Amino acid sequence: MGARRKSDASDMASRWRRRRMCVLIADLPVPAALRDISAAGAFLETNARPALGSAVELLHPEAGTIEATVRSLADDGIAIAFECGEQSVAFALAAITADMSRSAV
């Protein structure tokens, strides 16, 4: 048997964290893959490029819908910010929990 490599926190997260397909609602609904999420916001892999500061909604298949503001644009997606509060905490926890309990394909 070969030597086993020490795992770190990023290895652990990668086992359960998948890019969940969501819908970003800006001018039109567009597909978006949820790469990262917290109570403060999320990063979405998408081809959509709504204007900085514009209001959008994120529809997650298990967590529901949350309003957000476009915080930054990147080559591979956008960062959105939530109004941090009970709703954003519940949304983020529901999204993370859904990904953790989803069976691997």
Residue pairs with C-beta under 8 A, 6 or more apart in sequence:
16 99
16 100
17 99
18 99
18 102
19 33
19 34
19 35
19 45
20 33
20 34
20 60
20 61
20 95
20 98
20 99
20 102
21 31
21 32
21 33
21 34
21 61
22 31
22 32
22 33
22 34
22 44
22 58
22 59
22 60
22 61
23 29
23 30
23 31
23 32
23 58
23 59
24 30
24 31
24 32
24 44
24 46
24 48
24 50
24 56
24 57
24 58
24 59
24 78
25 56
25 57
25 58
25 59
26 48
26 50
26 54
26 56
26 70
27 50
29 59
30 46
30 47
30 48
31 46
32 44
32 45
32 46
32 48
32 58
32 77
33 44
33 45
33 46
33 77
34 42
34 43
34 44
34 58
34 60
34 95
35 42
35 43
35 44
35 45
35 77
36 42
36 43
37 43
37 92
37 95
37 96
38 92
39 82
39 84
39 85
39 88
39 89
39 91
39 92
40 81
40 82
40 84
40 88
41 68
41 71
41 79
41 80
41 81
41 82
42 58
42 68
42 79
42 80
42 82
42 92
43 74
43 77
43 78
43 79
43 80
44 58
44 77
44 78
44 79
44 80
45 76
45 77
46 77
46 78
48 78
49 73
49 78
50 56
50 70
50 78
51 70
52 70
52 71
52 72
52 73
53 69
53 70
54 69
54 70
55 67
55 68
55 69
56 67
56 68
56 69
56 70
56 80
57 65
57 66
57 67
57 68
58 65
58 66
58 68
58 80
59 65
60 66
60 91
60 94
60 95
60 98
61 98
62 94
62 95
62 98
63 91
63 92
63 94
63 95
63 98
64 91
64 94
66 82
66 87
66 88
66 91
67 82
67 83
68 80
68 81
68 82
69 80
69 81
70 78
70 79
70 80
71 78
71 79
71 80
71 81
72 78
72 79
73 79
82 88
82 91
82 92
